[in-house]
C-alpha cells in the first residue's frame, strides 16, 4: 500500500516545481522558433507585422482544459505568454486554467458567444456539440500513434474537414495539439476485460463511454476537476484521465492503487492519442492580418511539438514515482484488446452515421487506418458495416 499523505487534488501554480528537463523549460524566442522548425515563412513574419492590427492589438482570452500547476498548464501558459512577442504585438493571449471562466464542457459555447475568444481543450468534449466530435480525438481502438493522426489531418484531408466543422461552431481551427495516451486509475485490480463488468467508472462520454458500457461498465460523465474527489469518496471505482505525469501531479496515486493499461502492442485501448486543440472565435481570427493568420497556424503546430515533448519528459520522471508509492501497473492481454476491438467497431459506424459531417470525417479515418503503412483494420474487420454517404 502506498503512502496516503494528504495533498490537494487540484494544486496551485506555485505548488509544483518547474520541470527540470530541457523540453519543459521556457525557451527564448529564438530557441522556440528554431527548435520548432517553423520554417522561413513564420520566422520572417514578425518583423514586418506593424499594421493597424499590431498597433491596436488583438487580445485572446483562452481557457485550457489543464488544471493549474500541472506540466500541461505550465507549458500552455509559457507558449501563450510568448505569442505577443512572436506576432510583434498584433496578438496577445491571456491564458486561463480549467474552469476559470467556463465549465469544462461549456468552453466551445463560451468561445462562440464571446465570453472567451479561444480554447485549448480536450476535443473529446465535442460529442455533445456535434457527433463528428468523437473523431477529432482518440476513440477506442482507432488511430493509435501521433503520426497516424498527423497523416489523417494532412494526407487524408482531415484538417480541411475540421476547419469546416469549427466554422459551423463559430470558430477557426488553428490546429491539433498532441498530448499523451490516457490512463485508467482504479481502486480495485482489473486484470481482464471481464473485471469491468459492473465497475463504476468515469469516462468522457460519447463513443468512449458507450464502448465501456457495451462490456458491462457503469459509466458516468464528470469534468476533470471532479475526478479526484469522486475517487477519494468512492463515488466511482475507477476513472479515465490523462497521462502519467499530470495524474501524478494531481495526486491520483493517493486515491487509487492500480493503473490499468492495454497490452504492449496497444498500451491504451480507449484513448491512445488524447488530442487537444487550439480554436478561436472566427470574428477574432478575421481581424488578424493575413500574415499573422498564417503565423498563428505555425505557432500552434510548434506548440503541439513542444507540448508533447514536455509531457513525455515529465512522464519519464513520473513512472518510477508510482512504483515508489506502491501503485501496481496492470497490462490487459492481447485477447482483451481483440474483444474490445470487436465491441468498438460497430460503435465507430453508429457514430459516423449520425450525420454527414461525422461520416465525412470518419471516412478520413478509415482511409488512414487502411493505409498500408498503418494497417489498423482489414476488410474482414469492416465486414457487415457500412458508412452512409
Secondary structure, DSSP 8 states (H G I E B T S, - for coil): --------SS--GGGS----SGGGS---HHHHHHHHT--HHHHTTGGG--SHHHHH-EEEEEEESS-TTSHHHHHHHHHHHHHHHHTTTSEEEEEE-TTSSS-TTSHHHHHHHTS-SEEE-BGGGGGGT-GGGGGSS--TTS--SHHHHHHHHTTTSHHHHHHHHHHHTTEEEEEEE-----EEEESS---SGGGGTT-EEE--SHHHHHHHHHTT-EEE---GGGHHHHHHHTS-SEEEE--HHHHHHTTGGGT-SEEEE--TT-S-SS-SS--EEEEEEHHHHHHS-HHHHHHHHHHHHHHHHHHHHHHHHHHHHHHHHHHHTT-EEEE--HHHHHHHHHHHHHHHHHHHTTSHHHHHHHHHHHHHHTSTTT----HHHHTT-----
